[in-house]
Amino acid sequence: MLNSVMAQAQHACCLDDERLAASTAAAATLDQRIIAMFMQEWRLSGRTQPLRTIAIVDTSPQEQYLYPEFLLFESLFERHGLKAIIADPGELAFRDGVLWAGDTAIDLVYNRLTDFMLEDGASAPLRAAFLANAVILTPHPQAHALYADKRNLALFSDRQLLEDLGAPQVCIDVLAAHVLHTEVVDAAHEEDLWNRRRQLFFKPSAGYGSKAAYRGDKLTRRVFQEILQADYVAQALMAPGERVAGSRAAPGNLKFDIRCYAYQGEVQWTAARLYQGQTTNFRTPEGGFAPVYSLPDAQVQDAICAQTG
Protein backbone atom coordinates (compact mmCIF):
# COMPACT_ATOMS: atom_id res chain seq x y z
CA MET A 1 0.00 0.00 0.00
CA LEU A 2 2.88 2.38 0.71
CA ASN A 3 4.26 1.63 -2.74
CA SER A 4 0.87 2.24 -4.32
CA VAL A 5 0.59 5.68 -2.76
CA MET A 6 4.19 6.52 -3.62
CA ALA A 7 3.89 5.41 -7.25
CA GLN A 8 0.76 7.44 -7.87
CA ALA A 9 2.53 10.55 -6.55
CA GLN A 10 5.82 9.90 -8.35
CA HIS A 11 7.17 12.18 -11.06
CA ALA A 12 10.25 10.89 -12.86
CA CYS A 13 12.37 12.98 -15.17
CA CYS A 14 13.93 9.89 -16.75
CA LEU A 15 10.66 8.68 -18.32
CA ASP A 16 8.73 9.98 -21.27
CA ASP A 17 5.10 10.98 -20.72
CA GLU A 18 3.76 7.71 -22.12
CA ARG A 19 5.77 5.48 -19.78
CA LEU A 20 5.17 7.69 -16.77
CA ALA A 21 1.43 7.55 -17.49
CA ALA A 22 1.61 3.74 -17.79
CA SER A 23 3.41 3.49 -14.47
CA THR A 24 0.86 5.71 -12.73
CA ALA A 25 -2.01 3.70 -14.22
CA ALA A 26 -0.43 0.45 -13.02
CA ALA A 27 -0.22 1.87 -9.50
CA ALA A 28 -3.87 2.83 -9.64
CA THR A 29 -4.88 -0.74 -10.50
CA LEU A 30 -2.66 -2.23 -7.78
CA ASP A 31 -5.39 -1.48 -5.23
CA GLN A 32 -7.83 -3.52 -7.31
CA ARG A 33 -5.37 -6.43 -7.50
CA ILE A 34 -4.93 -6.37 -3.72
CA ILE A 35 -8.69 -6.56 -3.15
CA ALA A 36 -9.00 -9.33 -5.77
CA MET A 37 -6.30 -11.29 -3.91
CA PHE A 38 -8.20 -11.23 -0.61
CA MET A 39 -11.43 -12.14 -2.37
CA GLN A 40 -9.68 -15.07 -4.03
CA GLU A 41 -8.41 -16.32 -0.66
CA TRP A 42 -11.99 -16.16 0.58
CA ARG A 43 -13.29 -18.13 -2.42
CA LEU A 44 -10.52 -20.74 -2.13
CA SER A 45 -11.65 -21.43 1.43
CA GLY A 46 -14.92 -22.79 0.08
CA ARG A 47 -17.05 -20.14 1.77
CA THR A 48 -20.22 -19.34 -0.13
CA GLN A 49 -21.42 -16.33 1.88
CA PRO A 50 -20.03 -12.86 1.11
CA LEU A 51 -16.86 -11.68 2.83
CA ARG A 52 -17.93 -9.01 5.32
CA THR A 53 -15.26 -8.34 7.96
CA ILE A 54 -11.46 -8.28 7.98
CA ALA A 55 -9.16 -7.87 10.98
CA ILE A 56 -5.64 -6.56 10.39
CA VAL A 57 -3.75 -8.19 13.25
CA ASP A 58 -0.34 -7.37 14.70
CA THR A 59 1.16 -6.99 18.15
CA SER A 60 0.51 -3.49 19.52
CA PRO A 61 -0.34 -2.25 16.00
CA GLN A 62 -0.30 1.45 16.88
CA GLU A 63 3.33 1.07 17.92
CA GLN A 64 4.45 -0.67 14.73
CA TYR A 65 6.72 1.24 12.37
CA LEU A 66 4.41 0.41 9.45
CA TYR A 67 1.19 1.31 11.27
CA PRO A 68 0.45 3.96 8.60
CA GLU A 69 0.21 1.11 6.11
CA PHE A 70 -2.34 -0.65 8.33
CA LEU A 71 -4.45 2.49 8.11
CA LEU A 72 -4.15 2.48 4.32
CA PHE A 73 -5.32 -1.14 4.20
CA GLU A 74 -8.18 -0.33 6.55
CA SER A 75 -9.27 2.49 4.24
CA LEU A 76 -8.89 0.29 1.14
CA PHE A 77 -11.07 -2.47 2.59
CA GLU A 78 -13.75 -0.04 3.70
CA ARG A 79 -13.86 1.63 0.28
CA HIS A 80 -14.79 -1.79 -1.09
CA GLY A 81 -17.62 -2.37 1.33
CA LEU A 82 -15.73 -4.43 3.93
CA LYS A 83 -15.69 -3.65 7.62
CA ALA A 84 -12.05 -3.47 8.73
CA ILE A 85 -10.59 -3.57 12.23
CA ILE A 86 -6.97 -3.13 13.31
CA ALA A 87 -6.34 -5.29 16.37
CA ASP A 88 -3.76 -6.77 18.70
CA PRO A 89 -4.08 -10.59 18.93
CA GLY A 90 -4.83 -10.20 22.63
CA GLU A 91 -8.00 -8.30 21.69
CA LEU A 92 -9.43 -11.34 19.89
CA ALA A 93 -11.66 -13.98 21.43
CA PHE A 94 -12.79 -17.35 20.07
CA ARG A 95 -16.17 -18.44 21.38
CA ASP A 96 -19.19 -20.29 20.05
CA GLY A 97 -17.21 -21.22 16.95
CA VAL A 98 -16.63 -17.58 15.97
CA LEU A 99 -13.57 -15.31 16.18
CA TRP A 100 -14.53 -11.98 17.73
CA ALA A 101 -12.85 -8.58 17.87
CA GLY A 102 -14.95 -6.83 20.48
CA ASP A 103 -18.53 -7.29 19.32
CA THR A 104 -17.58 -7.86 15.67
CA ALA A 105 -17.48 -11.38 14.20
CA ILE A 106 -14.37 -11.71 12.01
CA ASP A 107 -14.47 -13.53 8.67
CA LEU A 108 -10.85 -13.10 7.58
CA VAL A 109 -7.63 -12.11 9.34
CA TYR A 110 -4.91 -10.28 7.41
CA ASN A 111 -2.02 -11.61 9.50
CA ARG A 112 0.88 -9.23 10.11
CA LEU A 113 2.20 -11.10 13.17
CA THR A 114 5.80 -12.27 13.39
CA ASP A 115 4.61 -15.12 15.62
CA PHE A 116 4.57 -17.21 12.46
CA MET A 117 3.52 -20.50 14.10
CA LEU A 118 1.00 -18.84 16.47
CA GLU A 119 2.88 -20.12 19.51
CA ASP A 120 2.63 -17.07 21.78
CA GLY A 121 -0.03 -17.04 24.48
CA ALA A 122 -1.63 -13.93 23.00
CA SER A 123 -2.15 -15.80 19.72
CA ALA A 124 -4.15 -18.62 21.34
CA PRO A 125 -7.63 -17.39 20.25
CA LEU A 126 -6.41 -16.86 16.69
CA ARG A 127 -4.72 -20.27 16.65
CA ALA A 128 -7.86 -21.98 17.95
CA ALA A 129 -10.06 -20.26 15.38
CA PHE A 130 -7.67 -21.16 12.57
CA LEU A 131 -7.44 -24.83 13.58
CA ALA A 132 -11.24 -24.97 13.82
CA ASN A 133 -11.52 -23.45 10.31
CA ALA A 134 -13.65 -20.74 11.88
CA VAL A 135 -11.68 -17.92 10.23
CA ILE A 136 -9.61 -17.47 7.10
CA LEU A 137 -6.06 -16.59 8.12
CA THR A 138 -3.72 -15.19 5.50
CA PRO A 139 -0.84 -15.81 5.57
CA HIS A 140 -1.01 -18.85 7.85
CA PRO A 141 1.62 -21.14 9.46
CA GLN A 142 1.68 -23.59 6.56
CA ALA A 143 2.34 -20.75 4.10
CA HIS A 144 5.30 -19.62 6.21
CA ALA A 145 6.71 -23.15 6.33
CA LEU A 146 6.39 -23.55 2.56
CA TYR A 147 7.48 -20.13 1.37
CA ALA A 148 9.34 -18.22 4.10
CA ASP A 149 11.41 -20.68 6.14
CA LYS A 150 14.96 -19.95 4.97
CA ARG A 151 15.99 -23.58 5.39
CA ASN A 152 14.14 -24.16 2.11
CA LEU A 153 16.93 -22.22 0.38
CA ALA A 154 19.35 -25.03 1.27
CA LEU A 155 17.13 -27.36 -0.75
CA PHE A 156 16.59 -24.94 -3.62
CA SER A 157 20.35 -24.40 -4.06
CA ASP A 158 21.25 -28.11 -3.96
CA ARG A 159 21.08 -29.36 -7.56
CA GLN A 160 21.86 -32.98 -6.66
CA LEU A 161 19.19 -33.17 -3.97
CA LEU A 162 16.59 -31.62 -6.29
CA GLU A 163 17.46 -34.21 -8.93
CA ASP A 164 17.18 -37.01 -6.36
CA LEU A 165 13.73 -35.71 -5.38
CA GLY A 166 12.62 -35.79 -9.01
CA ALA A 167 12.19 -32.06 -9.53
CA PRO A 168 11.64 -31.05 -13.20
CA GLN A 169 14.91 -30.13 -14.90
CA VAL A 170 13.61 -26.70 -15.94
CA CYS A 171 12.91 -25.88 -12.27
CA ILE A 172 16.34 -27.14 -11.21
CA ASP A 173 18.04 -24.95 -13.82
CA VAL A 174 16.13 -21.82 -12.77
CA LEU A 175 16.85 -22.39 -9.08
CA ALA A 176 20.52 -23.15 -9.69
CA ALA A 177 20.89 -19.96 -11.71
CA HIS A 178 19.25 -17.64 -9.18
CA VAL A 179 19.38 -19.00 -5.62
CA LEU A 180 22.64 -18.36 -3.80
CA HIS A 181 24.20 -21.45 -2.24
CA THR A 182 22.73 -21.90 1.22
CA GLU A 183 23.45 -24.42 3.97
CA VAL A 184 21.82 -25.16 7.30
CA VAL A 185 24.20 -24.20 10.11
CA ASP A 186 25.35 -27.30 11.98
CA ALA A 187 27.59 -27.15 15.07
CA ALA A 188 29.34 -30.26 13.75
CA HIS A 189 30.83 -28.03 11.01
CA GLU A 190 31.84 -25.24 13.38
CA GLU A 191 35.48 -24.91 12.33
CA ASP A 192 34.74 -25.08 8.61
CA LEU A 193 32.00 -22.43 8.90
CA TRP A 194 34.25 -20.18 10.95
CA ASN A 195 37.05 -20.46 8.40
CA ARG A 196 34.64 -19.59 5.55
CA ARG A 197 32.69 -16.95 7.45
CA ARG A 198 33.97 -14.00 5.38
CA GLN A 199 32.20 -15.42 2.31
CA LEU A 200 28.93 -16.09 4.17
CA PHE A 201 25.88 -14.27 5.48
CA PHE A 202 24.17 -15.82 8.51
CA LYS A 203 20.36 -15.57 8.84
CA PRO A 204 17.89 -17.09 11.34
CA SER A 205 15.78 -19.67 9.52
CA ALA A 206 12.54 -18.04 10.69
CA GLY A 207 13.92 -14.50 10.80
CA TYR A 208 12.30 -11.34 9.52
CA GLY A 209 13.16 -7.69 9.04
CA SER A 210 16.91 -8.44 8.97
CA LYS A 211 16.84 -9.06 12.73
CA ALA A 212 19.77 -11.11 14.10
CA ALA A 213 21.28 -11.41 10.61
CA TYR A 214 25.06 -11.09 10.34
CA ARG A 215 27.73 -10.70 7.72
CA GLY A 216 30.34 -13.33 8.43
CA ASP A 217 33.24 -10.88 8.28
CA LYS A 218 31.62 -8.89 11.13
CA LEU A 219 31.13 -11.87 13.44
CA THR A 220 32.74 -12.23 16.84
CA ARG A 221 33.38 -15.64 18.37
CA ARG A 222 30.68 -14.98 20.98
CA VAL A 223 27.99 -14.23 18.41
CA PHE A 224 29.14 -17.16 16.28
CA GLN A 225 28.64 -19.49 19.24
CA GLU A 226 25.11 -18.13 19.68
CA ILE A 227 24.42 -18.81 16.00
CA LEU A 228 25.59 -22.41 16.37
CA GLN A 229 23.09 -22.95 19.18
CA ALA A 230 20.15 -21.49 17.23
CA ASP A 231 18.36 -22.30 13.95
CA TYR A 232 20.38 -20.49 11.27
CA VAL A 233 21.33 -20.81 7.64
CA ALA A 234 24.54 -19.59 6.05
CA GLN A 235 24.19 -18.13 2.56
CA ALA A 236 26.88 -17.21 0.06
CA LEU A 237 27.62 -13.50 0.37
CA MET A 238 26.54 -11.31 -2.53
CA ALA A 239 27.44 -7.64 -2.67
CA PRO A 240 24.35 -5.42 -3.14
CA GLY A 241 23.96 -3.03 -6.02
CA GLU A 242 24.39 0.70 -5.40
CA ARG A 243 22.77 3.87 -6.63
CA VAL A 244 23.97 7.44 -6.43
CA ALA A 245 21.85 9.45 -4.00
CA GLY A 246 21.97 12.77 -2.24
CA SER A 247 22.29 16.21 -3.76
CA ARG A 248 24.77 17.47 -6.33
CA ALA A 249 26.61 19.25 -3.54
CA ALA A 250 26.73 16.19 -1.30
CA PRO A 251 26.38 13.03 -3.42
CA GLY A 252 26.54 9.62 -1.83
CA ASN A 253 25.83 5.99 -2.60
CA LEU A 254 22.99 3.91 -1.23
CA LYS A 255 22.78 0.13 -1.46
CA PHE A 256 19.59 -1.32 -2.90
CA ASP A 257 17.63 -4.49 -3.27
CA ILE A 258 14.58 -5.19 -5.39
CA ARG A 259 11.50 -6.89 -3.96
CA CYS A 260 8.78 -8.55 -6.02
CA TYR A 261 5.36 -8.90 -4.45
CA ALA A 262 3.73 -11.99 -5.91
CA TYR A 263 0.52 -13.97 -5.61
CA GLN A 264 -0.30 -17.30 -7.24
CA GLY A 265 2.73 -17.19 -9.53
CA GLU A 266 2.19 -13.65 -10.81
CA VAL A 267 4.17 -10.55 -9.83
CA GLN A 268 1.79 -7.87 -8.57
CA TRP A 269 4.33 -5.13 -7.96
CA THR A 270 8.06 -4.48 -7.96
CA ALA A 271 9.74 -2.10 -5.52
CA ALA A 272 13.27 -1.19 -4.53
CA ARG A 273 14.61 -0.49 -1.05
CA LEU A 274 17.54 1.90 -0.60
CA TYR A 275 19.69 1.68 2.52
CA GLN A 276 23.08 1.93 4.15
CA GLY A 277 24.74 -0.45 6.58
CA GLN A 278 24.62 -4.22 6.81
CA THR A 279 20.96 -4.86 6.05
CA THR A 280 17.90 -3.14 4.59
CA ASN A 281 16.06 -0.74 6.83
CA PHE A 282 13.77 2.28 6.60
CA ARG A 283 15.82 4.67 8.69
CA THR A 284 18.59 5.70 6.31
CA PRO A 285 18.33 9.39 5.28
CA GLU A 286 16.98 9.47 1.69
CA GLY A 287 16.54 5.68 1.92
CA GLY A 288 13.44 3.50 2.09
CA PHE A 289 11.18 2.45 -0.77
CA ALA A 290 11.95 3.68 -4.27
CA PRO A 291 10.02 3.15 -7.53
CA VAL A 292 11.18 0.67 -10.15
CA TYR A 293 10.51 1.35 -13.83
CA SER A 294 10.76 -1.17 -16.67
CA LEU A 295 12.30 0.11 -19.90
CA PRO A 296 12.69 -1.52 -23.33
CA ASP A 297 16.10 -3.11 -23.84
CA ALA A 298 17.10 -0.51 -26.43
CA GLN A 299 16.22 2.33 -24.10
CA VAL A 300 18.19 0.71 -21.28
CA GLN A 301 21.19 0.36 -23.58
CA ASP A 302 20.94 4.03 -24.60
CA ALA A 303 20.80 5.06 -20.92
CA ILE A 304 23.89 2.97 -20.11
CA CYS A 305 25.81 4.47 -23.00
CA ALA A 306 24.83 7.98 -21.95
CA GLN A 307 25.98 7.36 -18.39
CA THR A 308 29.29 5.79 -19.38
CA GLY A 309 29.97 8.58 -21.89
Secondary structure, 3 states (H helix, E strand, C coil): CHHHHHHHHCCCCCCCHHHHHHHHHHHHHHHHHHHHHHHHHHHHCCCCCCCCEEEEECCCHHHCCCHHHHHHHHHHHHHCCCEEEEECHHHEEEECCEEEECCEECCEEEECCCCCCCCCHHHHHHHHHHHCCCCEEECCHHHHHHHCCCCHHHHHCCHHHHHHCCCCHHHHHHHHHHCCCEEECCHHHHHHHHHCHHHEEEEECCCCCCCCCEEHHHCCHHHHHHHHCCCEEEEECCCCEEEEEECCCCEEEEEEEEEEEEECCEEEEEEEEEECCCCCCCCCCCCEEEECCCCCHHHHHHHHHHHHC
